[in-house]
Amino acid sequence: MGSVQIVTTILAAAITAVAVGLAVRAVMKMTAVIRLGQPAPERFGDKGARTRKMLVETAAHTRMLKWGVVGAAHWFVMVGFIVLSLLVLEAYFEVVTPGGGLPIIGHWTVFGLATEWIGILGLAGILVLMTIRLRNRPSRPGNRSRFTGSTMWQGYFVEWVVLLVLIFGFVIRGFKVATDHFEYPVWATPLSHAVGAALPAWTAGVSLAALIKIAISMTWLIVISLNVTMGVAWHRFLAFPNIFFKREPEKAAGSGLGALRPMMSDGKPLDFEEADPEKDQFGVAQVEQFTWKGLLDFSTCTECGRCQSQCPAWNTGKPLSPKLLVLSLRDHAYAKAPYLLAGGGKDLTGEEKATQEQLAGVDVLAMAEADRPLIGTAEEGGVIDPDVLWSCTTCGACVEQCPVDIEHVDHIVDMRRYQVLIESSFPSEAGVMLRNLENKGNPWGAPQNTREDWTKGLGFEVPRVGEVDDFEYLFWVGCAGAFEDRAKKTTRAVATLLNEAGVSFAILGEGETCSGDPARRIGNEFVFQMLAQQNVETLNEAFEGREKSKRKIVATCPHCFNTLGNEYGQLGGEFEVVHHTQLLAHLVAAGKLTPVQPVDGGVTYHDPCYLGRHNRVFAAPREVLGDAIQGELTEMPRNSERSFCCGAGGARMWMEEKIGKRINVDRVEEAMSTGAKTIAVGCPFCSTMLNDGVNGKGAGEQVEVVDVASVLLRSVKPDAPAGEKETESVAG
C-alpha cells in the first residue's frame, strides 16, 4: 500500500464513519416519529399478497411507467442505484489498492457486463430526469409546474449525486484500464475501455477516483441524514415498506380508492352506539392521531408532484395541492416530534398529558409547533387551511398517480371527520344537505312518498320488492334517480331497457333511503352509519335466504355503486353490485338488446371518478356507446384513469365553488373541444355538473349531456321519449 492509498483509505474510513453514524441517528429519529401514530393492525395481514404487490410495483414500476419516458428513465436510475451500490462497496477495496475489487463476483465477466450497461443506461436515465426537472422548474415563466412547492435544491442535489457517482464509476474503471488493472474484455465493457483510452496510466488515479466516489456517496448520506424530511432521497428506502403496508394490496383499484377507511379509534372501528368523544378518537385533530401508516405516508412523499398535476382543485386555481398537504403534515409532524417524544400531547378532552418536568427541556420551536391547530387559517397558525380541506372532491386522482401509494383521500376525510363531528365546522351550505339526510333520507329534502314518481307513465309495471316472489336484480334507484329531473330520465331509460331485455328486477321504492355517500365523504360518519345500517337491514331482508352471488344489485349512480359494493360490507351487507353500464353491456353482448339506429353527431364519454378511477369500470360504458353509435368514440385528452373530475364528489355537489375556475366548466371546455355533439355520462352528479357547465357556456343548443343508458335507448328504440334533451334545471 503506497502513501496515496494510505491517505485515501483513512479519508474514506473517516467520512464513512461520520455518514453511518448520522444515518443511524436519522433512522432512529424517523422510526420514533412514525411510531407516534395510532395503531393500524390491519396493515399486517396477508403478508404474501403484500410482498407480491411490493415486488411488482417496484421491480416492474407499474405506476411510474404510466408516465412513459419518465417512468422508464426512473426505472434505470432505480436499478442503477440498487445494483451499482455494489460498485460503491467495491470502491472501498479500490482506495486500498488499484487492483482491488469485490470478492468472488468482482472478477466475473457477467458482473462487469451487467454493471457496465446498468451504468450506461443509468447515466441516460438521470440525464433525462434532470432535463425534465429543469424544463418543468416552477420559476420558468408561464409554467404551471408539478414541482411547484417542492424543495427544488434537494431534487437537484440528489440528481447531481447520482450523475457524479455514475461518472466516477466509469472514471475508476477507465484508470484501471489505463493501468492494466481491469479484468473485463472490451466487448463487455466498451465505455470503460473508451474512457481508459483517454486517461493516463496513473496508478494513483484509481484510488483517488474511488475516494471521490465514496466522498460523494457519503456526502449524500450525510445531507439526507441531517434532513429527515428530505423525501426526494428517503423515498428510496421508505417506498418499499410504504407499498408493502398499503391498505388493500390485492385490490385492482389500488390502495386508498373505492371504500374509505372506516373511522377508527385505538386501531378498532368506532362503534357509535358505545362511542364517547372523551375516550374515543373521532377523526383526526392532531397529527399524532393519524395512524403510523399515515406518518409513514408523509415521510415517503417524493415531492414529484404527480398528484398535484392531476388534482382538479389545483388545476382550477384552488388552494388544495395533495402534495403540499402531505408535505405540510410531514413538516409539522417532525417539527412537533420533540414535544411528543418527551411525553407531550393533548388527551381527547384537550388537557396536556405531560408534566412541566417532562417538557422542561423541549425546544421552544417544538413547543410553538405543538400549539398550532391542525386545521386553521393563516391567522390562526393552522397547518392545513380550511379552504384546502374542503376543496377536495375525493376523486382519487392523487391516489391513482402516487408512485409510492400515499393514501391522500383517507387522510383528508379523517381530518374532515373531526371538523364535522366535534367542531361542527364545515361549509355552511352543506348543513342543509346533512339536515335533509337526517330528516328526509335524501340530500334534496324531497318527500319520501315521491320516491316512486319516476315510474309513472312508463307503459309497464315496475315491480316492488315484496310484491313479486322472485327477481334477478334489485334496481337501486338512488336519491338522484328518484328525485332529480335529469337523473329520473336515466332511471326510466334503464328500467325500459331492462324490461325490453326481459330482465327480472324489482325496486325498494319508499323502502330505499340515501346510501350515505355524501355524509361519509363530508366527514359525518354518524349520519352515514345511520343511513347505511338502515339500508343494510332493508337489503338483507329483501335478499333473505340468498347467497352473496345471488344478492344482485344494479345501480345507476357510481357513488351508490361504490358505497353499496365496497363499504356496506363494513356493516354486514354483502352484495354483488354492478353499475347499469356493466349490465347493459352484458345485455347487448348477449343479444338481448339490439341497437338499430346509429346515434350521430359524435359522442365523447366522461369517466365518472367513482365508476372509473375508484372501481376500474372503463370498458363497459365505452362498449355500450360503441354499439349505440356504431362507430368510434371521440375520447377527451384526459380519460380513463386520468379522467378529470366533474367537481361534485366528496359532497362538493352541495357546496359552493367560490375559489378559482369552476371544475365543471374546465371539463366541459375539454369535452367541447372534441367537437362531439353529445357528452355521455354514467353518473347523475356528473350529468348535473356538466349540464350546468354547458349551459354556463351558452352551448345548450349545440351540445347535449346525456347518460349512456339514454344513448343506448335511442339506438334500441329510436322513438322512445327518453331521447329528449336533458337540460332541465335541478329538481327541488
Number of C-alpha atoms within 10 A of each C-alpha: 10 9 9 16 20 15 16 24 22 14 16 22 16 12 19 19 13 14 23 15 13 18 20 12 15 18 14 11 18 18 14 13 22 23 17 19 18 19 18 19 11 13 16 12 13 12 13 11 14 22 16 13 20 23 15 13 19 19 12 12 18 13 17 22 17 14 12 10 15 16 19 17 21 20 22 20 26 19 17 24 20 12 15 22 14 14 23 21 14 19 28 22 19 26 30 24 21 26 17 19 19 16 9 7 11 17 14 12 15 13 13 19 18 14 21 21 16 20 26 18 18 26 21 15 24 24 18 17 18 16 12 13 19 14 13 16 18 18 13 11 7 7 12 14 19 22 21 21 15 20 13 16 9 18 20 15 15 15 20 16 16 21 21 16 26 23 15 19 24 23 21 27 26 28 29 28 25 24 20 14 16 21 16 21 14 13 9 18 21 15 18 26 23 16 18 23 14 11 17 13 17 13 18 19 22 30 30 21 23 32 29 20 26 27 20 19 20 21 17 18 20 20 18 22 23 15 14 19 22 21 25 23 25 20 19 15 11 19 24 17 18 23 24 25 25 24 24 20 23 14 13 12 19 20 22 24 30 27 19 18 18 15 22 21 21 14 13 13 12 19 14 13 7 7 13 13 12 11 11 16 19 25 27 24 22 17 23 22 21 23 24 19 23 26 26 24 29 26 30 30 28 25 26 19 23 23 25 26 22 24 28 30 25 21 19 17 14 21 21 24 28 28 28 20 20 25 23 15 20 23 17 18 25 22 19 25 26 23 25 23 17 16 15 21 19 16 13 15 9 9 9 13 13 16 11 10 9 14 18 11 11 17 13 13 12 18 18 12 20 23 12 16 17 21 23 17 15 11 7 11 15 16 20 21 20 21 18 21 22 20 22 29 24 29 27 27 28 27 28 24 23 21 24 26 25 32 25 24 23 23 22 23 27 25 24 29 26 22 23 19 18 14 11 14 14 19 16 12 11 20 16 14 22 24 16 16 24 18 11 17 22 28 23 21 19 18 12 18 10 12 23 18 12 20 18 11 9 13 8 11 11 17 17 18 21 12 9 11 6 12 19 14 21 23 27 27 30 26 25 26 24 27 26 21 20 26 29 22 24 31 29 23 25 27 23 22 22 21 15 15 17 12 15 15 22 22 22 20 23 13 15 22 23 23 31 28 25 28 24 23 25 30 26 24 28 18 21 23 21 15 22 25 18 16 21 21 13 17 21 16 12 16 18 10 10 11 11 12 10 14 21 20 23 23 28 26 28 26 26 26 27 24 22 27 21 20 22 20 14 14 12 13 20 21 22 16 23 21 23 26 28 19 18 24 20 16 19 19 14 11 10 15 22 19 20 16 17 19 21 13 11 16 27 23 26 29 28 31 31 26 23 24 25 27 22 17 23 18 13 17 28 22 18 25 26 17 25 27 22 16 14 13 17 16 16 20 13 16 16 21 20 18 22 26 28 29 28 25 24 24 21 21 19 21 18 12 14 10 13 13 14 20 24 25 22 19 24 24 14 15 27 18 11 16 14 22 18 23 26 27 23 26 28 28 23 28 25 26 23 30 28 21 23 25 17 13 12 11 13 17 11 11 22 22 29 30 31 25 30 28 27 32 27 23 24 21 19 17 10 14 15 21 18 12 16 21 19 12 12 15 12 9
